Amino acid sequence: MARNLVAAVFVAILGVAAMFQGTSAATYTVGDATGWRVPSNVNFYDDWTDNKTFRVGDVLVFNFATGAHDVVEVGTENAFDTCAGANPVRTITTGPASITLNRTGEYYFICTIGTHCTSGQKVKIDVEMSTTPGTSPTPGASPTTPSGTNTTTSTTTPAPSSASSLVSTLSLVFVSIAFVLFF
């Protein structure tokens, strides 16, 4: 009888652990090692977002020197396309800046210093809702730049597939069943 209780508790603990596996949000350093600055290629930030899946709860870190750049969130694609920062959703002038993505949909960020935006210093982020627990990317390093320089690097580990999360969960279930049946 006591052995069955121990086995039931073990199965319950494994089940709870499987539910919480891999549900943490990711931290993305915008532009990776380049940081938030005028890029050498106007498509740089578009290319940077390729192959990334942004989810609610993820954090964007904009590494830039205070006074040299800003991060302005604009509310429309037209304002983004035309670099119009007149009616911003928010403006951050002190670097580095961290922004938590708290809703699904598109976010538009530009730099309003000089001609930085028209030179390509802007990024559009499309945020999805996570439909399967554990499909958010593993957080990468989120460097800070206390001196205001953009010399740190960051990587973000790619998201595990939902298939690998399913395999992990099923493995835990089968091990638990085997434990109950054979011990």
N, C-alpha and C positions, 0 to 999 in steps of 0.2 A: 504494500500500500504506500509506504513512504517513498519507495523507488518510483512509483507512478507519479507521485506528487513532484518529485525532483525532476522527472522527465518532462512533465507538463510545464513547470516553471522554465526549464531550459528552452523548450519550444517557444514559449511566449517571449522570452528574451530575444531569441533569434528572430522572431517575427517582427518585433519592434525595431531591432537593429536593421533589418532589411528595409523597413519603411523609411528610415531616416538616412539611408545610404546615399551619398552624393547629392544632397539637396541644397548645398551652399551656393551662393551667388558667385559670379566671376567678377574679377577686377581687371579692366582693360586700360592700359596706358595708351591713350590716343596717339597714334603715330609710332608706337613702340619706341625704339631708341632715338628716333628723330624728334619726338615730342610734338608740341603744339607750336608750330612756327610756319613761316612762309616756305612752302615746299619748292623744290627745284622742278617739279612736274605738277601742273595744275590738276591732274587726276590722282595725285598721291593719296589723298584721304579716301577717295572712292575705292582705289585699289586696296587700301588698308582694311576697309570694311568687308571686302570680298572674303568668302569662306569663314566668316564669323557669324554666329547666331547670338543675338542680344536678347536677353530675357528680363522680365520684370524682376527687380532686385539687384541686377548687375550694377556695377559702379564704373563710371568713366573717370579716369584721372587725366587731366590736362596739365602737362608739365610745360611751364613757360616762366620767363623772367617777368616779375612784376614791373609794370611800366612799359615793357616792350610789346606786350600782347594783351588781349583780353579774351574772354569767352562770353559770347552773347547768344542766348537761345532766342531764336525768332519763331513766331508761331505759324508761319505759312511757308509753303514751298516757293511761292512767288517772292517773298522776302528773302529767302535763302538764295534763290537763283539770281536775284538782282542785288544781293548784298545790302539790303535795306534793314538797318538796325534801329530805325526810329521808334518802333513800338515793341521793345523786347519783352519776352516772357521773363527773362532774368539776365543780369549782367554780373560777371565776376571779373574783377580787375586785379586780384591778388593771386599769384601763382605759388605753388601748384594748386589746382582746383579739382575737387572731387564732386561728381554729380551722380546721384543714385537714380536709376531709371525706374520710376514708380508707376508706370502705366504702359499699356501696349500702344502701338502706333508709331508714327514717325516723329523724331526729334531733329531739329535743325540747329546747328551751332556754327557761328561765324566769328571771325575776328574783325572788329570795327576800326582798328588802327590803320591809318593811311589807306593804301591800296592792297592790304594783306588779303582781304576776302576775294577780290577780283583776281588776285594772283594765285588763288587756290587754297587759301587757309580757311576752309570750311568743310564740315562733315555732316552727312545725313545718316542718322542711325534709325534703323527699323527694328522695333522691339516686339517680340512675340511673347505670348503667354506660354509657359511651360505646360505641356499637356501630359507629360509623364514624369513622375518624380525621378530625380537623379539624372535628368538630361541637361542640366545646366553645366557649362564648362567648369572645370576645376579652376579655382582662383589662381592667377599668376602673381608674380611679385608686383607690388605697387610701390615703386620707389618714390621717395620724396627728394626734393632738391632744395634744402635749406638755403643754399647760397644763391639760388635763383638760376643756376646753370642747367642746361639740358644734357648732362653727360651721363646720366644713368640709363640702364637698359632694362627692359621688361619683356617677359614672354607670357603668353597665355596658353595653357595646355588645351588642346582641342577637346571638345565635348565627347564624352563616351557615348556610344550609340545606345539606343533604347534596347537593342538586342543584347548588348553586353550586360546592361542592368538587369534584364529579364533572366539571363543565364545565371548571374550572381544570386538573384533572389531564389530561383528554382533550385540552385545548388544548396542553399541554406535549408530550404524546405525538405529536400531529399535527405540531407544529412540528419536533420531533426527527426524525420520519420524512421530512418535507420537506427538512430540512437534509441528511440522509444521501443522499437520492435526487438532489438537485439541485446539491450542491456536492461 
